[in-house]
């Protein structure tokens, strides 16, 4: 980190800041908290699961629809930081609200959660796009990888603190109920997210931009439509997004389905939690390793290596039977999960016209969000037809093979 500029360090630290939200609110604690709140309100488990799914789908769809137009407007001088600050503040504010809303108000909790998802996802569009402003093309692989590595480490600290409070409250070693301990975890998440975003707000500024015009929203919308019409002139970008759509779908599906898959083969919830924590720790150095190797062997080569590792993961999953097998699988995922996401972000940043980075990262966001549809459907359909969850995971090889093949047709960089 000592070799990074102030702007690069500040940008990297936002991954450290917001990853606490990803782990505690999206993945680990709040989903269980909401389920408990809904159950206490007399709601059936299947109904609360359905509402949880609807809430996530609605928030994701809303961000995906508005991402390109928001990005296009943010390309005008001075707008990128404003948009980032608005969404970041929205996410933190409603994450803090989660800590004070009574747990018998399940609907208000769910509405606040949706607003946190919108805040988190919206801020990430502009955060990713700031990569072109804080560093050079030569260093993008390394800086993007540093971000993911810092995110993995940063998320584990508030996670461990929060889990400790919950466990101690369960054992009556703290004068807190489990509900209060969970609410304290949400407050810790908001404070962590806000505190470590200060360097980003202070030191990162928009360098590449389009000069302001009258009526920025309507003109931005026109520019976005013009980009779509001229998509053929951005062939490398389009090819990369198509490749990304397929292979990141496989990556994201393995992340989101891993807990259910482990549960199906008999892995205990305690072991799953420990494995989740270990995966975060192991993923950090491997993210850095991918960034360094990308500088030596090029980003596309390392992306193809990551895709190949995921093909091995899908194959190994087919034969998985024991807890030890699941540990091995999780460590294989940790070896490439952060690297493939970090290098994808950097690769895309090298391809986009810098003054229109926000607009193009809006499209990047759409492809990432909608990629979350095909993989889970493929796993579910295959598992249902074969009556075997392992076959469902094995079927994801199709996505990695298609994505890898298309990626080979994309140039390393283009003249912009």
C-alpha positions as CSV (number, residue, x, y, z in Angstrom):
1,X,0.0,0.0,0.0
2,X,2.9,2.4,0.6
3,X,3.7,2.4,-3.1
4,X,0.2,3.6,-4.0
5,X,-0.8,7.3,-4.5
6,X,-3.1,9.0,-2.0
7,X,-5.9,8.7,-4.6
8,X,-5.3,5.0,-5.2
9,X,-5.2,4.2,-1.5
10,X,-8.4,6.2,-0.9
11,X,-10.2,4.3,-3.7
12,X,-9.0,0.9,-2.5
13,X,-10.2,1.7,1.0
14,X,-13.8,2.0,-0.2
15,X,-13.7,-1.7,-0.9
16,X,-12.5,-2.2,2.7
17,X,-15.4,0.0,3.8
18,X,-18.4,-1.3,1.9
19,X,-17.6,-5.1,2.0
20,X,-18.8,-5.1,5.6
21,X,-22.3,-4.4,4.2
22,X,-21.9,-7.3,1.7
23,X,-21.0,-9.8,4.3
24,X,-23.2,-8.8,7.3
25,X,-26.3,-7.3,5.7
26,X,-26.5,-9.2,2.4
27,X,-25.1,-12.6,3.3
28,X,-24.7,-13.4,7.0
29,X,-26.7,-11.7,9.7
30,X,-29.6,-9.6,8.3
31,X,-31.2,-12.4,6.3
32,X,-31.5,-14.5,9.4
33,X,-32.7,-11.5,11.4
34,X,-35.4,-10.7,8.9
35,X,-36.5,-14.4,8.8
36,X,-36.8,-14.4,12.6
37,X,-38.8,-11.1,12.6
38,X,-41.2,-12.4,9.9
39,X,-41.7,-15.7,11.9
40,X,-42.4,-13.8,15.1
41,X,-45.0,-11.9,13.2
42,X,-46.8,-15.2,12.3
43,X,-45.5,-15.5,8.8
44,X,-44.8,-18.9,7.3
45,X,-41.2,-19.6,6.4
46,X,-42.0,-20.1,2.7
47,X,-43.8,-16.7,2.6
48,X,-40.9,-14.8,4.3
49,X,-38.5,-16.4,1.9
50,X,-40.7,-15.3,-1.0
51,X,-40.8,-11.7,0.3
52,X,-37.0,-11.8,0.7
53,X,-36.6,-12.9,-2.9
54,X,-39.1,-10.2,-4.1
55,X,-37.3,-7.5,-2.3
56,X,-33.9,-8.4,-3.7
57,X,-35.3,-8.8,-7.2
58,X,-37.0,-5.4,-7.1
59,X,-34.0,-3.5,-5.8
60,X,-31.7,-5.2,-8.3
61,X,-34.1,-4.5,-11.2
62,X,-34.4,-0.9,-10.2
63,X,-30.7,-0.3,-10.1
64,X,-30.1,-2.2,-13.3
65,X,-32.7,-0.2,-15.2
66,X,-31.5,3.2,-14.1
67,X,-27.7,2.4,-14.1
68,X,-26.9,3.5,-17.7
69,X,-28.8,6.7,-17.6
70,X,-27.4,7.6,-14.1
71,X,-23.9,6.8,-15.5
72,X,-24.4,8.9,-18.6
73,X,-25.5,11.9,-16.5
74,X,-22.6,11.4,-14.1
75,X,-20.1,11.7,-17.0
76,X,-20.7,15.4,-17.0
77,X,-18.2,17.4,-15.0
78,X,-18.8,17.4,-11.3
79,X,-21.6,14.9,-11.2
80,X,-19.8,11.6,-10.5
81,X,-18.8,12.5,-7.0
82,X,-22.3,13.9,-6.3
83,X,-24.0,10.7,-7.4
84,X,-21.6,8.5,-5.5
85,X,-22.1,10.5,-2.3
86,X,-25.9,10.4,-2.7
87,X,-26.1,6.6,-3.1
88,X,-23.4,6.0,-0.5
89,X,-25.3,8.2,2.0
90,X,-28.6,6.5,1.2
91,X,-27.1,3.1,1.9
92,X,-25.5,4.1,5.2
93,X,-28.5,6.0,6.5
94,X,-30.9,3.0,6.0
95,X,-28.4,0.5,7.2
96,X,-28.4,2.5,10.5
97,X,-32.2,2.5,10.5
98,X,-32.1,-1.3,10.5
99,X,-30.5,-1.0,13.9
100,X,-33.3,1.0,15.5
101,X,-36.5,-0.4,13.9
102,X,-38.3,-2.8,16.2
103,X,-37.9,-6.4,15.0
104,X,-41.7,-6.8,15.0
105,X,-41.9,-4.4,12.1
106,X,-40.9,-6.8,9.3
107,X,-42.3,-4.8,6.4
108,X,-40.5,-1.6,7.5
109,X,-37.3,-3.6,7.9
110,X,-37.7,-5.0,4.4
111,X,-38.4,-1.6,2.9
112,X,-35.3,-0.2,4.6
113,X,-33.3,-3.2,3.4
114,X,-34.4,-2.5,-0.2
115,X,-33.1,1.1,0.1
116,X,-29.8,-0.1,1.5
117,X,-29.4,-2.4,-1.6
118,X,-30.2,0.6,-3.9
119,X,-27.7,2.7,-2.0
120,X,-25.0,0.1,-2.1
121,X,-25.5,-0.9,-5.7
122,X,-25.8,2.7,-6.9
123,X,-22.6,3.8,-5.2
124,X,-20.7,0.8,-6.7
125,X,-21.5,2.0,-10.2
126,X,-19.6,5.2,-9.7
127,X,-17.0,3.7,-7.4
128,X,-16.0,1.2,-10.2
129,X,-16.0,4.0,-12.7
130,X,-13.6,6.1,-10.6
131,X,-10.9,3.5,-11.3
132,X,-10.1,5.4,-14.5
133,X,-9.6,8.6,-12.5
134,X,-7.3,7.3,-9.8
135,X,-4.7,5.3,-11.7
136,X,-3.1,4.5,-15.0
137,X,-4.0,1.7,-17.4
138,X,-0.7,0.0,-16.5
139,X,-1.7,-0.2,-12.8
140,X,-5.4,-0.9,-13.2
141,X,-5.1,-4.7,-12.6
142,X,-3.0,-4.2,-9.5
143,X,-5.2,-1.5,-8.0
144,X,-8.5,-3.3,-8.7
145,X,-7.1,-6.5,-7.2
146,X,-5.9,-4.5,-4.1
147,X,-9.5,-3.3,-3.7
148,X,-10.9,-6.8,-3.7
149,X,-8.2,-8.0,-1.3
150,X,-8.8,-5.2,1.1
151,X,-12.6,-5.8,0.8
152,X,-12.2,-9.5,1.9
153,X,-10.0,-8.6,4.9
154,X,-12.1,-5.5,5.8
155,X,-15.3,-7.4,5.9
156,X,-14.1,-10.0,8.3
157,X,-13.2,-7.6,11.1
158,X,-16.8,-6.2,11.7
159,X,-18.1,-9.7,11.0
160,X,-16.0,-11.3,13.8
161,X,-16.9,-8.5,16.2
162,X,-20.6,-8.8,15.4
163,X,-20.7,-12.6,15.6
164,X,-18.9,-12.3,19.0
165,X,-21.5,-10.0,20.3
166,X,-24.3,-12.3,19.1
167,X,-22.7,-15.5,20.6
168,X,-21.9,-13.8,23.9
169,X,-25.5,-12.6,24.1
170,X,-26.8,-16.1,23.4
171,X,-24.7,-17.4,26.3
172,X,-25.9,-14.6,28.6
173,X,-22.4,-13.3,29.0
174,X,-23.5,-9.8,27.9
175,X,-26.5,-7.8,29.1
176,X,-28.0,-7.9,25.5
177,X,-30.6,-9.9,23.8
178,X,-29.8,-11.6,20.6
179,X,-32.0,-9.1,18.9
180,X,-30.1,-6.2,20.4
181,X,-26.8,-7.8,19.5
182,X,-28.0,-8.2,15.9
183,X,-29.1,-4.5,15.8
184,X,-25.7,-3.6,17.2
185,X,-24.1,-5.5,14.2
186,X,-26.1,-3.3,11.8
187,X,-24.9,-0.1,13.5
188,X,-21.3,-1.4,13.4
189,X,-21.7,-2.0,9.7
190,X,-23.0,1.5,9.0
191,X,-20.3,3.1,11.1
192,X,-17.5,1.0,9.5
193,X,-18.9,1.8,6.0
194,X,-19.1,5.5,6.7
195,X,-15.7,5.9,8.5
196,X,-13.6,4.2,5.9
197,X,-15.3,6.0,3.0
198,X,-14.0,9.4,4.3
199,X,-10.7,9.1,2.3
200,X,-12.7,8.3,-0.9
201,X,-14.8,11.4,-0.4
202,X,-11.8,13.6,0.5
203,X,-9.2,12.5,-2.0
204,X,-10.8,11.0,-5.1
205,X,-12.0,13.4,-7.8
206,X,-13.4,13.1,-11.3
207,X,-10.5,13.6,-13.8
208,X,-12.1,12.5,-17.0
209,X,-15.4,14.1,-17.9
210,X,-17.7,15.6,-20.5
211,X,-18.2,19.4,-20.2
212,X,-21.6,20.3,-18.9
213,X,-24.5,21.0,-21.2
214,X,-28.0,22.5,-20.7
215,X,-30.6,19.9,-19.6
216,X,-28.1,17.2,-18.5
217,X,-30.7,14.5,-17.9
218,X,-32.4,14.7,-21.3
219,X,-29.0,15.1,-23.1
220,X,-27.6,12.3,-21.1
221,X,-30.5,10.1,-22.2
222,X,-29.9,11.0,-25.8
223,X,-26.2,10.1,-25.5
224,X,-27.1,6.7,-24.0
225,X,-29.4,6.0,-26.9
226,X,-26.7,7.1,-29.3
227,X,-24.2,4.7,-27.6
228,X,-26.7,1.8,-28.0
229,X,-27.2,2.6,-31.7
230,X,-23.4,2.7,-32.2
231,X,-22.8,-0.5,-30.3
232,X,-21.1,-2.0,-33.4
233,X,-18.4,0.7,-33.2
234,X,-17.6,-0.6,-29.7
235,X,-17.2,-4.2,-30.7
236,X,-14.4,-5.1,-28.2
237,X,-16.5,-3.7,-25.3
238,X,-19.6,-5.5,-26.5
239,X,-17.7,-8.8,-26.9
240,X,-16.2,-8.5,-23.4
241,X,-19.6,-7.7,-21.8
242,X,-21.0,-10.8,-23.6
243,X,-18.2,-13.0,-22.3
244,X,-18.5,-11.4,-18.9
245,X,-22.2,-12.1,-18.8
246,X,-21.6,-15.8,-19.1
247,X,-18.6,-16.5,-16.9
248,X,-19.6,-14.0,-14.1
249,X,-23.0,-15.7,-14.1
250,X,-21.2,-19.0,-13.2
251,X,-19.0,-17.2,-10.6
252,X,-22.0,-15.5,-9.0
253,X,-24.1,-18.6,-9.0
254,X,-21.5,-20.6,-7.2
255,X,-21.2,-17.8,-4.6
256,X,-25.0,-17.6,-4.0
257,X,-25.8,-21.3,-4.2
258,X,-22.8,-22.5,-2.1
259,X,-24.6,-22.4,1.3
260,X,-27.7,-24.2,-0.1
261,X,-25.4,-26.8,-1.8
262,X,-23.4,-27.4,1.4
263,X,-26.6,-27.8,3.4
264,X,-28.0,-30.3,0.8
265,X,-25.0,-32.6,1.2
266,X,-25.2,-32.4,5.0
267,X,-22.7,-29.7,6.0
268,X,-23.7,-28.2,9.4
269,X,-24.5,-24.5,9.7
270,X,-21.6,-24.1,12.0
271,X,-19.2,-25.5,9.5
272,X,-20.7,-23.5,6.7
273,X,-20.1,-20.3,8.8
274,X,-16.5,-21.2,9.5
275,X,-15.9,-22.1,5.8
276,X,-17.4,-18.8,4.8
277,X,-15.0,-16.9,7.1
278,X,-12.0,-18.9,5.9
279,X,-12.9,-18.3,2.3
280,X,-12.9,-14.5,2.9
281,X,-9.4,-14.7,4.5
282,X,-7.9,-17.0,1.8
283,X,-9.4,-14.9,-1.1
284,X,-7.5,-11.8,-0.1
285,X,-3.9,-12.9,-0.9
286,X,-5.1,-14.7,-4.1
287,X,-6.7,-11.5,-5.3
288,X,-3.4,-9.7,-4.9
289,X,-1.6,-12.6,-6.7
290,X,-4.0,-12.3,-9.6
291,X,-3.2,-8.6,-9.9
292,X,0.5,-9.2,-9.9
293,X,0.4,-12.1,-12.4
294,X,-1.8,-10.0,-14.7
295,X,1.0,-7.4,-14.9
296,X,3.3,-10.2,-16.1
297,X,1.0,-12.3,-18.2
298,X,-1.7,-9.8,-19.1
299,X,-5.2,-9.5,-17.7
300,X,-7.0,-11.7,-20.3
301,X,-4.6,-14.6,-19.7
302,X,-5.3,-14.5,-16.0
303,X,-9.0,-14.2,-16.6
304,X,-8.8,-17.4,-18.7
305,X,-6.8,-19.1,-15.9
306,X,-9.6,-18.1,-13.5
307,X,-12.3,-19.5,-15.8
308,X,-10.3,-22.7,-16.1
309,X,-10.1,-23.0,-12.3
310,X,-13.9,-22.6,-12.1
311,X,-14.3,-25.4,-14.7
312,X,-12.2,-27.6,-12.2
313,X,-14.5,-26.4,-9.4
314,X,-17.7,-27.4,-11.2
315,X,-16.1,-30.8,-12.0
316,X,-15.0,-31.4,-8.5
317,X,-18.4,-30.4,-7.1
318,X,-20.0,-33.3,-9.0
319,X,-18.0,-35.8,-6.9
320,X,-18.3,-33.9,-3.6
321,X,-19.5,-36.0,-0.6
322,X,-17.8,-35.0,2.6
323,X,-17.1,-31.9,4.7
324,X,-13.4,-32.2,3.7
325,X,-14.5,-32.1,0.0
326,X,-16.5,-29.0,0.7
327,X,-13.4,-27.3,2.3
328,X,-11.3,-28.2,-0.7
329,X,-14.0,-26.8,-3.0
330,X,-14.3,-23.6,-0.9
331,X,-10.5,-23.0,-1.1
332,X,-10.5,-23.5,-4.8
333,X,-13.3,-20.9,-5.0
334,X,-11.3,-18.6,-2.8
335,X,-8.2,-18.9,-5.0
336,X,-10.0,-17.3,-8.0
337,X,-13.2,-15.6,-6.8
338,X,-11.7,-12.2,-6.0
339,X,-9.1,-12.3,-8.8
340,X,-11.6,-13.0,-11.6
341,X,-13.9,-10.2,-10.4
342,X,-11.0,-7.7,-9.9
343,X,-9.4,-8.3,-13.3
344,X,-12.8,-8.1,-15.0
345,X,-13.3,-4.6,-13.6
346,X,-9.8,-3.5,-14.6
347,X,-10.1,-5.1,-18.1
348,X,-13.3,-3.3,-18.7
349,X,-11.9,0.0,-17.4
350,X,-9.1,-0.3,-20.0
351,X,-11.6,-0.7,-22.8
352,X,-14.0,2.2,-22.0
353,X,-13.6,5.7,-23.2
354,X,-12.5,7.4,-20.0
355,X,-14.7,10.5,-20.3
356,X,-17.7,8.2,-20.7
357,X,-16.6,5.7,-18.0
358,X,-19.8,6.1,-15.9
359,X,-22.1,5.4,-18.8
360,X,-20.2,2.3,-19.7
361,X,-20.0,1.0,-16.2
362,X,-23.7,1.5,-16.1
363,X,-24.0,-1.1,-18.8
364,X,-21.4,-3.2,-17.0
365,X,-23.7,-3.2,-14.0
366,X,-26.6,-4.3,-16.0
367,X,-24.7,-7.3,-17.4
368,X,-23.6,-8.2,-13.9
369,X,-27.0,-8.0,-12.4
370,X,-28.9,-9.8,-15.2
371,X,-26.2,-12.5,-15.2
372,X,-27.6,-13.6,-11.9
373,X,-30.6,-15.1,-13.7
374,X,-29.4,-17.8,-16.0
375,X,-27.0,-19.6,-13.6
376,X,-29.4,-20.3,-10.7
377,X,-32.1,-21.4,-13.3
378,X,-29.6,-23.8,-14.9
379,X,-28.6,-25.3,-11.6
380,X,-32.2,-25.6,-10.5
381,X,-33.4,-27.1,-13.7
382,X,-30.6,-29.6,-14.0
383,X,-30.9,-30.6,-10.3
384,X,-34.6,-31.1,-10.7
385,X,-34.3,-33.2,-13.8
386,X,-31.5,-35.4,-12.5
387,X,-32.6,-35.3,-8.8
388,X,-29.0,-34.5,-8.0
389,X,-27.7,-31.1,-6.8
390,X,-24.2,-32.0,-7.9
391,X,-25.3,-32.3,-11.5
392,X,-26.8,-28.8,-11.3
393,X,-23.4,-27.3,-10.2
394,X,-21.6,-29.4,-12.9
395,X,-23.9,-27.9,-15.5
396,X,-22.4,-24.4,-14.9
397,X,-19.3,-25.6,-17.0
398,X,-21.4,-24.6,-20.0
399,X,-21.4,-20.9,-18.9
400,X,-17.6,-20.9,-18.3
401,X,-16.8,-22.5,-21.6
402,X,-19.0,-20.1,-23.6
403,X,-17.6,-17.1,-21.6
404,X,-14.0,-18.2,-22.0
405,X,-14.4,-18.8,-25.7
406,X,-15.9,-15.3,-26.3
407,X,-13.2,-13.8,-24.1
408,X,-10.5,-15.2,-26.4
409,X,-12.0,-13.0,-29.2
410,X,-11.6,-9.8,-27.2
411,X,-8.4,-7.7,-27.6
412,X,-6.3,-6.8,-24.5
413,X,-6.9,-3.1,-25.1
414,X,-8.1,-0.8,-27.8
415,X,-7.1,2.6,-29.0
416,X,-9.7,5.1,-27.7
